[in-house]
Each structure stands twice: as structure tokens, then as C-alpha cells.
Amino acid sequence: MKIAWTMLILCGFSTAFVLQLLSAEAQYVGAKKCMMCHKNENRGDQWGKWSAGPHAKAYETLKSAESKAIALEMGIDDPLDGNCLRCHVTAFAAPTAKVAEGFSHEEGVGCEACHGPGSLYKSMRVMKNLAAGTQDPDAVAFSRGDEQTCLACHNEASPTYRPFDFEKAWAKIAHNNPR
């Protein structure tokens, strides 16, 4: 019965969150670690797509006069507090042990917000297996993100909520390898 409840609870969480739970060793490494291999036009330039989009600027938007006004309307003194950061940065609630040295919340909503802690898949050995459509036997499953992951922030609880169409939003941020 205990296992059934555990599975039921885990099914309710996003894939990226489940990855965190599965590996006590997993750490968020930061988008800059991804850039080394994913800033290449021939492979889809995933870094370029992300860095030009709104997720990369999510932290910076909280410094704007508009964000400060919205926060004040909500009774929040500083938009850079936890009420706003939980959706404007990657791994906001992650324990310190889950955040690698050099990781910065200032990168906004980075790769690991959808794909899970980068230490699980950042090695070339794991990534080559993923590209080949196989799974490294020593790695935890790689998350591709899903609608549930997006809806954790893109929902009616957001003070700037606009109706969210997952399929349209996903098409805007798609950054697969063209090969």
C-alpha cells in the first residue's frame, strides 16, 4: 500500500521534479554548462533559442518597474523574494546540496527547469546515447519537459496570467536537434 501511495504521489508531479527525487546525487549545474555543446547551428542552436527567449530573461523581468508595481499590488515588498522567484528561476526551492558551485538563479528559467538537474545527463557519454535514441545504463531518464511542468507557473495563480495553450507555447520554444 505504501508503494502504491508513493507512485500515486509521484505521478502527480512533473517529470523534472520526479528526476530530482530519484537521485540524491543530482545537482543543478546551470545553463552555461549546456551552452558548451548546445550552441551550434548544425545541431539546432538550443542555447541561442533559449537565450533569445523570455525564459532566459525571467529573472531580469523581476527588476522592472512593472514587476515592482505588480508585487506591491499583491502585498509583496520585493519581487525578488520567493513568491515570484519560484516561477522566475530554475531550482528555486532546491536544497543547497542540489545546486552545483557556479550555478546562478540569475540565468532565469534555464534548461534544467524542463530537463531536470543537469548532472544526470551532462556527460558526453550520456548525451551521445540520448542522441542515438538509447539510454546510458548509468543515467537516470532524461526529462523532455511536459505540459504539467509548464503549468506549474503558467496558470491562473500568476498575477500576469494569460490563457495558456501548451501546443502553441511548446512550438515557440521547440529546440530539438535537427538531425
HUNOR-V521991 format. One record per residue. N is the residue number from 1. PSI is psi in whole degrees, -180 to 180 (none if undefined). NEAR is the number of other ideal C-beta (glycine too) atoms within 8 Angstrom. D_CENTER is the distance of its C-alpha to the mean C-alpha in Angstrom with 1 decimal. Layout:
N|PSI|NEAR|D_CENTER + N|PSI|NEAR|D_CENTER
This chain:
1|-40|4|32.0 + 2|-41|5|29.5 + 3|-41|6|27.6 + 4|-45|7|27.6 + 5|-42|8|26.2 + 6|-46|8|23.5 + 7|-41|8|22.5 + 8|-44|8|22.8 + 9|-46|8|20.5 + 10|-35|9|17.8 + 11|-24|6|18.1 + 12|-12|5|17.2 + 13|160|9|13.7 + 14|160|10|10.7 + 15|-43|12|10.5 + 16|-39|14|7.5 + 17|-40|8|9.6 + 18|-38|11|12.7 + 19|-40|15|11.8 + 20|-43|12|11.7 + 21|-33|8|15.0 + 22|-23|7|16.6 + 23|111|10|16.6 + 24|-21|3|18.0 + 25|-13|5|17.8 + 26|137|13|14.1 + 27|148|12|12.7 + 28|127|14|9.7 + 29|-17|12|11.5 + 30|150|14|9.9 + 31|-28|13|9.6 + 32|-29|8|13.4 + 33|-30|9|13.9 + 34|-33|14|12.4 + 35|-35|9|14.7 + 36|-40|7|17.8 + 37|-20|9|17.7 + 38|23|12|15.7 + 39|69|9|17.8 + 40|119|8|20.6 + 41|-39|5|22.2 + 42|-24|4|23.7 + 43|12|11|20.5 + 44|-8|11|18.7 + 45|57|11|17.5 + 46|-37|13|13.8 + 47|-47|11|13.5 + 48|-43|8|16.1 + 49|-47|11|14.5 + 50|-49|14|11.2 + 51|-22|7|13.3 + 52|-8|6|15.8 + 53|177|10|13.6 + 54|-27|6|12.8 + 55|-37|11|9.1 + 56|-23|13|10.5 + 57|7|9|13.2 + 58|-40|13|11.6 + 59|-46|13|12.9 + 60|-35|9|16.1 + 61|-27|10|16.9 + 62|-14|12|17.5 + 63|-6|8|20.4 + 64|159|8|22.2 + 65|-37|5|25.4 + 66|-44|6|24.1 + 67|-38|12|21.2 + 68|-39|9|23.8 + 69|-43|8|26.2 + 70|-44|11|23.7 + 71|-45|13|23.0 + 72|-40|9|26.7 + 73|-30|7|27.4 + 74|2|8|25.2 + 75|21|4|27.0 + 76|124|10|24.3 + 77|-37|5|25.9 + 78|119|6|22.9 + 79|-12|12|19.6 + 80|19|7|18.1 + 81|180|9|18.6 + 82|-27|6|16.4 + 83|-36|9|17.2 + 84|-36|13|15.2 + 85|-28|13|12.7 + 86|-26|10|11.1 + 87|-9|9|9.6 + 88|1|11|9.9 + 89|161|13|8.1 + 90|139|13|5.4 + 91|34|13|7.5 + 92|-44|9|10.3 + 93|5|4|12.2 + 94|138|9|12.0 + 95|155|5|15.6 + 96|-38|5|16.8 + 97|-19|5|17.5 + 98|-1|11|13.9 + 99|118|10|13.3 + 100|156|9|15.1 + 101|135|3|17.7 + 102|-13|7|16.8 + 103|141|11|13.2 + 104|129|6|13.0 + 105|-19|10|11.2 + 106|-10|7|13.1 + 107|-4|12|10.9 + 108|-143|13|9.1 + 109|98|11|5.6 + 110|-172|13|5.2 + 111|-42|12|5.1 + 112|-12|15|3.9 + 113|-33|12|0.7 + 114|-39|10|3.7 + 115|-4|12|6.0 + 116|175|15|6.5 + 117|125|14|8.6 + 118|-24|15|10.1 + 119|-19|11|13.5 + 120|-23|13|13.8 + 121|6|13|14.0 + 122|-17|10|14.6 + 123|149|8|18.3 + 124|-35|6|20.3 + 125|-44|7|22.0 + 126|-47|14|18.9 + 127|-37|11|17.7 + 128|-38|8|21.3 + 129|-40|11|21.6 + 130|-44|12|18.5 + 131|-32|8|20.1 + 132|-3|6|23.3 + 133|14|4|22.0 + 134|175|6|22.7 + 135|131|8|20.9 + 136|125|10|21.6 + 137|-19|4|23.5 + 138|-1|4|22.2 + 139|150|12|18.5 + 140|153|10|16.5 + 141|137|6|15.4 + 142|131|12|12.5 + 143|138|13|10.0 + 144|7|7|9.9 + 145|162|11|8.0 + 146|177|9|10.7 + 147|-40|7|12.3 + 148|-38|9|12.0 + 149|-47|13|8.2 + 150|-43|13|9.0 + 151|-12|10|12.1 + 152|-28|9|10.8 + 153|-37|9|10.9 + 154|72|9|12.9 + 155|176|9|16.0 + 156|-11|4|19.5 + 157|-17|4|18.7 + 158|134|9|17.3 + 159|-17|6|20.3 + 160|28|5|19.5 + 161|135|10|18.9 + 162|148|4|20.1 + 163|136|4|20.5 + 164|121|10|17.5 + 165|105|6|18.3 + 166|-48|9|15.5 + 167|-44|6|17.5 + 168|-44|7|18.2 + 169|-41|11|14.7 + 170|-41|10|13.5 + 171|-35|7|16.5 + 172|-31|7|15.7 + 173|3|10|12.4 + 174|135|6|13.7 + 175|46|8|13.8 + 176|161|5|15.6 + 177|126|7|18.2 + 178|-14|6|21.5 + 179|none|4|23.5
